[in-house]
């Protein structure tokens, strides 16, 4: 009798554990599946060359937005499928249905909001100036007429334009830094987070970084959706909220940036 009681208790515990595991992951609804590019998959567009957001390590795609994308897709009851794409084609690719969502350090802007929908923000990105160590530039007010590197169509380029800089187009962080090092540009505008990641693996000798948050408020970074895909957006936001609440987003932030940049 005691043996059977123990067996029943074990089965009950296993059932409860299994149920708990399932309940934490939502099955994708028919509404979500009807909007997806491929049923059962959340197709995510990203660059794959922008450390620490998405990049390759030992030829495997990794990074903050890669891990976050996988976690969100799992919560949505989907499998994440990543499509590395050059920045210039990312947002256009979303519009043409190449992806369900873009996760690529996307800043919320009024211009983008006219054509696309945003997720709840998942990090705050601070703008920085990356300059030669002997540069006399101290803030954004002093970049007018200077050659400043920024990716085409990025919020970095918008900031450079706002302050009257001559924009030198380059969306690759490492080569942009190289342009500053070599004297082919007076500086670069990018994110503090990208600078931290770069400086962990590369020498920054001859360079300096200036946080310009006093002049330019931190950007709200969100995923981007087509306006018609409201079911995907809603399910994504619900999954993201759970991951923010249980500390997953904060842990991923600390893993890839060395600090909590979610606030």
N, C-alpha and C positions, 0 to 999 in steps of 0.2 A: 504493500500500500504506500509506504514511504517513498519507494522508488518512483511510482507513478505520479505522486504529488510533485516530486522534484522535477520530473520530466515535463509535467504540465506547466509548472512555474517557468521552466527554461524556455518552453515554446512561447508562452505568453510574453516573456521578456523580449524574445527575438522578434515577435510580432509587433510589439510596441516600438522597438528600436527601428524596425523596418518602416513602420508607418510614419514615425517621426522623420526618418530620412527622406521619405517620399514627399511628406507635406511641406518640406522646406524648398522643394523645387516645383514650380508651377508647370503643368502641362500646357503647351501652346494651344491657344484657343483656335477655333476654325476661322475667326476673324483675323487673327494674326497670320495664320498659315495662308489665307487668301491674299494677303499683301506681300508675302515673302517672295523673293526672287526664286528660291528653291524651297519647297516644303520641308520643314524640319531643320532648316539651316538659317542661321543669322549671318548673312554675307556682309563682312565688314571691310570697308575700304580704308587703307592707311598707306603711309609712305614706306615703312620698313627700313628707312635709312636715317631716322631721326632719334638718336639715343637721347634720353632713356625711354622715350615714349614708345617707339617700335624700332627694332634693329635686329641684325643677325649676329648670333653668337654660336660659333662652331657650325655655321651654315643653318642654324635653326632660328626661326623668328621668335623673338622674345621682347620684353619691355613692359613698362607700366600699362599702356593701353592694350597690349596683347593679353596680359594676364587678367586685366579688368574686363576686357571683352569676352574672354572665356568664362569668367565667373558670372557675368550678366547673362550670357546666352544659356548657361546651365540653369540659372534661376528661372529663365523664361521657358525652360523645357526644350531648348534647342541646342544644336551643335554649332559652334563658332567656325566660320570659314573666312579666312583672311585673303584679301586680294591686294598685294602691294602695288601701288600706282604712284607715278610721279605727281608731285604737288599740283602742277599746272592742270592736271586732268582729273583730280580727285572730286571736286565739287561738281564738275560737269558730268562725271561718271555717275554720281548719285542721281542727278537729274535725268540721265538717260536710262536709269534702271540697272546699272552695272552692279550696284551695291544696295543693301537695305539701309545701311547706316555708314557714316564716316566718323571714325575716331582717330583724330590726328592733331591733337592740341588745337582744336578749333575754337576760336574766340567768338563770343556772341556779339554780333554787330547789327545795327538797324538795316543795313543793306542786305545782309544774308537773311534776316527775319522776313523780308518781303517775299522771298521765294521758298524758304525752307523753315522747318521747325527745329527747335533745340530741345535737348534733354535737360533735366535738372543739372546744374553745374557740378562737376566732380572734383575740380581743383581750381586754385587761383594762381594765375601765372603773372609774375612780376617782370616788367620790362627792365632791361639793363643795357648800358652802353659798354661795348667791348672795344678797348682803345690801346694804342701803343703806350707803354709805360711812361714815356716822356711827353705824352700828349697834354696840351694845355686845356683841352676840353674838360669841363667839369659838370656840365648839365645839358639838357636838351636844347636850351635857349642858344647854345653855342655851336650847334651843328648846321646852322643856316649856311648854305653854299658849300658845305663839306661833302666829300664823297663817302656815303654811308651804305654799307652792304645790307640788303634785306631781300627776303624771298618775294617774288612777284605775287601780288594778290593777297599777301599776308597782312595781318594787323601791324606787324613790325614795319612794313612798307608804308602803311597808313600813317604811323607815328612819324616816320622819317619825313614824309611829305608834309605833314602838318607843321613841322618845325623848319621847313624850307631846305632840307638836305637834297643833294644830288644823289638819287638812288642808283646804286650799282646792283643789278639783279643777280642774286645767287641764293638758292634755297637750301643748299647743303651746308650744314653748320661747320664742319671741319674745314672745307675748302674756303668758306667765308672767313674763318679765323685766319687761314693761311694768307688770304689777301691783305688782311690787316697787318699781319706779321711782316709781309714782304713789301709793305708800303704802297700797295696798289689801291688802297682805300684808307680813308682817315679813321674809320671805325665801323662798327657793326651794331645794329639793334637786334636783340634777340631776347630769349627768356632766361631768367636767372637759373631756372631748373636745368636747362640745356647746358649752361655754362658750368654748373656744378658737376654734371655728369661727364662733360668733356675734360674738366680739370683733374678728375680722378685717374684718368688713363693717359693724359697727354701733358706735356710740359707747357706751362703758360708763361715761361720766362719771356720777358720783353713785352708783356701785356698787363692790362689792368681792367677791372670790371667796376662799373659804377651803377648802383641801384638808383633808378630814376622814378621810383614810386611817388615821390613828392610832387612830381609834375604830371605823371601819367598813372592813373589808377590801375591796380592789378586787373588783368583780364579774367573774365569768367569763362572757363573752358568746359565745353559741352560736346555731346555727340550731335550729329546733324542728320535730319530725316527729310524725306519728301513730304510736302504738306498733305498729300492724300493718304499717307500711311499712319493714320492716327492710332490704329490698334497696336502697331509695332511700337510707336512712341510711348503709349500708355503702359504697355507691358514692360518695356525697357526701364521706364522711370520707376515702376513698382519694384523691379528687381534691384535697381540701383539703390533705392531707398533702404531696402533690407540689408544690402552690403555696406552701406554707410552706417547703419544702425549697429550692425554686429562687429564693426571695426575693420572689416576687410579692406576697404578703400584706404583707410589710414595706414594699415600695415603695408600695403603695396606702395604707398607714397614713401614711407620710410625706407622700404627695401630699395627702391630705384633712385630716390633723390636724397636720401640721408636725413630727411626732415619731413614733418607733417605740413604739406602744402595744400591741404584740403580746406583750410579755413582762410 
